[in-house]
Every structure is written in structure tokens, then in C-alpha cells.
Amino acid sequence: MSVVVKVLRLATLGVAGTLIATQALACRCAPRTLAEYYGDADEVVFARLVSETAADHERRLVFSLVTVPFKASALRSDGLSAGDEVTYLTGASSASCGLEAVPDGVYVLFAADDPTRTGERLVSTCDGSRVHLAEGDVQPLDFKDVPARFVVKQLQALAGMDVLRDVSANAPNPAEPGNDSLIGLLDIKALAHGGVVPLHADPDARAPCIARISELEALETREAGYEFSAAVVTAKRDGWYRVRLASGAAGWVAQEFAGTWFPYEELPIRRLSYLTGEWSGFVWPGPGAGLPNRSGVWSSQQRAEYPVEVHESQQIGGMVWFRVSVLVASPCAGGDGKATLSGWVPGYGATGKPNVWFYSRGC
């Protein structure tokens, strides 16, 4: 349990906790770096104070989110968006490390899940939470290593690092036989001519044949073009392609049966494309480099599609990146091609599924 949770819980213990609460009257907490506060928090948000109520030696603070969370608690079952209301508990007073309630103040909050009360989250002056913007004489507080004016950028950078860590952990390896993420599409030419294609258990002609297919519908497919379907490929090794049967079982197709290969990194370029619900909302100035920005059109409630223009791709450290322009509106909905944000996005999301895809049939 973090120091923050301990202090807040002890502040609500009543008589039994009087001695400890008294010892905490000064609420002395050593300043820490912004990254340390971020790393220890279960949830990090910018939010405006809406209301305050007091009960049972603690106060309940209701906030309206100014932006989507930089970090959301794993215990939340639904996503949060700007404008949503969230509630946090804090100490009864500054003596118990409670946050000062500044009407309409904008706070940066580093919340901890309460281990004793499911669904409750705690904030305090010890966890780094503080007023960031307010009217009157209230001045934003700098962090140990980051001035207040740079906090948003630094939190975006920290959140972006979390995204890249998760993406890297689940990034597909095209040479790994057990990879399950799409790496491209394959036209199996033999099937177009009434042939039968054997699927082997391994990328070896001597490996057992697990199935013989005579039609493309027996495989998992996606459209590579207008009314032109191709097999989803999850690995590629020594001229062999790993494909999936519609039943979910996987097998390998030899080069002699293969037709045109459509690598994922080429498929969405200069097509009617979109970012999928796997997208984190972040766009980087370079492929995996620089401080990222989170698009204002992104929602943590995972919209299915975000219209983009895809300009090019690059492979960096084995990961494909796409240079995109996030559009205000889809051309199919009358959009004029105006972009809200441009930069680079990783080709895959945190689950290993594609971040970018396209409409094979147009609008």
C-alpha cells in the first residue's frame, strides 16, 4: 500500500487512529519527481473541481475531466473522456494531507485505488496532486524537476512511453512461427484455378499436412482490393506463409502455391484509410521519437474508426510506423481533407492488432 493510501485511510480511523493522525498533522512529504508521482499512481488526470462534500473524517471531491486521462485505473470498466465526472476521496484537512478545495480550480491528480473499498480512489498532497490553474492569487506549484508550465507535455510523454512499452511487448515478429498478429495478406493463386492447397503444421514440406483447402473461404481473409479477398498471414519464413483456417487452426502455405504478397506496411498507404480502435490517440513527431501529442478527436471509449491519410511507412527496430494526418472528418462524410494532427503512429496497438487499415471498396 502506498504512503498516500496509508495516510488517507489512517485519517478516517476515528479514535483508534487518533495518535497516528496527530503525528501526521504537519503532513510532511518529501518532494518527488513528476515521473515518480506518475509511476506510483493508478490514475493521472487533469480535472476541474465541481463540488465538495464532507463525511466520516474525509471529503469527497467531484471533478470534471479537462482531457482524457494520462493514465486510467485498471479497475475502471469503461473509458473516460473529457467532460466526464469523476470522484476522488481526500483527507478531511491539510493536516491529514487532504487537498485544498479551490472552486473551479483545475487540478493535476495522481490517484490511488483504495485497497479497502472497491471503486474508490484517493488523492492527497503527498501523492503529488495539486491545483494547476485557478483564478485569483492561487499560483500553480512546480514539481521538483518540472515547472508547472511544462507539466502537460511531460505527462503526455510519460503516457506515450507507457503506450510504446505495451506496443513493444506485443509487437508481432513475422519470423516467429507462433505469431498471431496480421503481417500482410496473401493471394493464393492455386485456389483461383480450382486447385487444392495443402496446409502443413510447420514451414517444411516434410511436416504433417493438417488440411487441404480448395476454396479461399476456408481461410481467414480480408479484402486487399475491391471485391478481392486474400488470406490473412501471421508469419513468413523461408518462402512459407502462416495462415489461419476459418476454424482458427493455423497452417503453412508453401511458396509454390502463393500468388501476390501484400505486406501490411504497404496496404494502407494512399488508400481511403482509418485508425482503428487499437489506436492510443498519440501521434509522434518522428517514428518512435520525440514528445507525442494526443489527438483531440481520440476517445478512450474506443471509437471504431478515425479517418486518416497515410503517407508512408518505416520499419524502426522491427516495428512498422506510419506517417499519417488525422482528419477532421472522413471524405465519405464530406470531409475536405483538413488535418487536426500529423505525425507518426505505430502500426500495432497494445494488443498486437493493426492500428491502421483501409476501406477496400471506397466510401
N, C-alpha and C positions, 0 to 999 in steps of 0.2 A: 504494500500500500504506500502511495506517495506521501510526502510530508504534507502536501496540501490537503489530501483527504483526511489524514490524521488530525490536523488542526481543526478542520471544519466539523468532523464528527465529534471530537472532544468538546467542541464549543456547544454541542447540543445534548450533552450527557446529563445536565441538571446537577443536583447536589453531588453525585458521585464524581463528577468531573470538575468540581469547583476548584480544587487545588491546581490541577493541570491547566485549566483555563486561566487561572490567575497568573500562573507562571508565564503564560503567553500574552500577557497584557501589552507588552511592547511590540509584539508581532514582528520580531526581528528575523528577517530572511536575507541571506547573503545574495547580492545581485548575481544573476547568471546571464549567459549569452542567449540571444534570441533563438539560436539553434537548439540549445539545451531545453528551453521552455517548450519549443515546438516538439522536440523529440519525446518529452515526457508526457505531453498532453494527449488525451484521447480525441479531443475535438478542438479545432482552432478556427475562429470565426471573427469577422468584423460585423458588429451589430449595434443598432441604436436602441437605447433604453426606452421602453414603452411604459412600464409600470413596476411598482414595488409593493409587496405585501410582507408583513412580518408575522411569524408564528413559531412557537416552540423553539425559542433560542436561535432562530435562523431567519433569513429573509429570502423570499422568492422573487427573483428578478425576471421580468419578461422583456425580451428583446425582439426587434425586427431585423432580420439579416440584411445587411447592406450589399453583400455579394454572396455568391455560393461559398461554402466552407473551403478553407485551405486544407482542412483535414477533418473528416467526419468520423464520428464514433462508429466502430464496427457493430455496436449494438443497435444502431438505427436500422429499421427495416425498410425505410423509404428514403429517397433522396431529398436534399434540401435545396431550395432555390432562393434567390434574392426576393425579399418581401415576406418570406415565411417567418412565423413567430416561433421562438424557442425560449425555453425556460431553464434557468440555472439557479441553484441554491448557493447562498453565500453566508458568511458569519453574521451574527447579529450586529456587530460593530467593528470598527477598525481594530479594536483590541483583540478580537478573535480573527483577524486577517480578512474581515469582510470588505467587500468593495463599497466605495462611496457611491451613492445613487445620485447621478447628475442628470436631471431631466433632459431628455432629448440628446444626451451625450452619446457619441459614437465610441464604442469600446473595441479594443482588441482583447479577445478572451481565449484563454488556454484552459479548457475544461477537462475535468477528470470524471470518469464514470464512478458513481458511488457503489462500492462493492457490497454494501448492505441493503441498498434499495434499487431494485432493477428499474431502469428507465430514468433515474435521476442523475443529474450531472452537477458537479460542484466547481465553483470558481472562487479565487481568493487573490489577495495581493501577493501571496507567496508564489503562486504558480505563474506569475508574470502578467496576469490580467490587469488592465488599466484603461483609463479614459484616454482616447486618442485624439478626439476632436470634441470641442464643446464651446458654447457661447460664453461670453463674459471673461473672467480672469483665469479660468481653468486652462493651464498650459499642458500640452502633451508631454509625456515623460519619455526621455530617451532610454534605450536599452543599454546595457553595459558595452556592447560593441556596435550598435546600430542606432543612428539618430532617428528620431520619430518620423522624419520626412521620407526615410528610405524603408520603413517597415513593410509596406505593402509589397514592394519589389522583392525584398528578401524573403518574405513569406511565400510569394509566388515561386521563387527559386527553390525553396525548400520543398514545396508541394510538387514542383516539377521533378525534383530529384527522386521523390517517392515514386512518381509515375515511371521514370526511367528504370528505377530499381525493379519494379514489378514487371515492366515490359521485358527487361533483360532476362529476368528469371524464367519467363515463359516464352521467350523468343524461339521460333522454330529453327531447327537445324536441318536443312534439306538433305544432308548426308546421313542423318540419324534414322535408321530403319523404323524406329518406333514413333517417329514424329507424327502428330495427328493434325497439325495446322496446314491449311492450304498454302502451297507454294507456287501454284500455277494450274493451268488447265491443259489437257491433252486430247487432241483429236486422234481417235483410234481408227486408222484408215481401213483396217481389215473388216470392221463391222459395217462400213458403208458399202461393202461389196458382197455382203452375205456370208462373210467368213465367220469362223469360230476362233475366239482368242482364249488361250489358257492363262489362268492366273496362278502363279507359283507362290509358295509360302515364303520364299526368300528370293533375293535377286540373283538367282542361279538356275540355269536350265536343268540342273540335276535335282533341284529341290522339288518336293512333292507338289503336284498340281491340286489346288484346293477348289477350283471351279473352272468351268468352260462356259464362256458367255457368247451369245450370238446376237445380242442387241444392246445398245447403249443404255437403255432404260434399266438394265440390271445393275448399273453402277450409279454412284452418287455423281451428279452432274451440275454444272452451271452453264449459263449461256455465255459464249465467248463473242457472239455477234447476233445480229437479228435472226431469230429462229434457228440459230446454230448452237447446239449444245456440245459440250466437251466434258471429259471426265475430270473430276477434282483429283489433283495429285498432291500427296502429302510428303513425299520423299523422292529423291532422284539419286541413283547410284550406278555408276559404270554402265550407263545406257539403259538402265531399268527404271520403271516408274511405279511408285506405290500408289494404288488406287483403292477405293472402298466400294464394296458391294452395297446395294441398297439396304441390305440387312445389317450393315455395319461392319462386317468382317473385311479385312484388308488383304490384298494380294499384290503381286508384282507383275507388270506387263513388260515383255522384252521389247527392245528397240525395233526389231523386225516387224512388229505389229503396230508400231506407233506412227502417227502422222505428225501434223504441225504441233509444236510445243509453244504454249503461250505463258511465259513467266509472269508471275504476279507483278513484278516491278515494272512491267510494260503495259499491263492491261488497262489501268485507269487513265493513262496519260492522253490528254487532248480528247477525252470522251466526255459524255454527259455524266459527271461523276458526283459522288457524295461521300461524306464521312459517316461512318456507321455509328451505332450506339456504343461501340467499344471506345470511341474517342474520349480522351480525358478532358478536352476543352483547351489544352495547351498547344501553342504554336511557338517553335523555337526560331531564333534569327538565323541559325545555321543547323545543319543536320547533327543534332545531339550536342550543340554548343550554344553558349550564351544564355542570358536570362530569359526565360519563357514568359509569354503573355497568355492569359486565359481569355478566350473569346467571350464577349458579352452575349452571344447567341446560344452559348452552351448551357445545358441544363443537367444537373446531377440526377434528374429523374429519367435520364437516358432516352432522349428522343431517338427515333429510329434512323433518321437521316438528317444531314446538314449539307446543303448544296455547296460544292466547291469546284474550282477549276484546278486541275492537276497539270503542272507544267513540266516536271521532270522527276527523276528518282536518282538516288545514290545509295551505294552499299557502304556502310561505315561499320567496321568491326563485326561484319557478318549480319548486320541489321539493315534492312531496306528502309530508306527515308524518302518521303515525297515532299516536293515543294508545291505548296497549294496557296490558293487565295480563297478564303472563306467568304461566300457570297451573302449579300443581304437577303436575297430571295432567289429561288430556283428559276432558271429560264422557263421551265414548264409552268411556273405560276406568274409569268410576266416580268421576272427579274431582268434588270438591264445590265447585269454583269458587274455591278458595283461591289467591291470587296470591303468587308469590315476589318479584316486582318489577313496578313500574308506572312508566310514563313514555311517552316518545315515541321512535319509530323511524322512520328514513327509509323511504319507500315502495319504494325500489330498493336493490339491493346494488351491490357494486363492479363487477359485470359488466353492470349495466343491467337485470337481470331483477328481477321483483317480489319484495319482501321478505315481503309479506303476501298470503295467499289464503284460500280458504274451501272447505268441503265443501258442494257444491251439493245433495247428496242426504241430508244429515244423517249420523248415525252408521251 
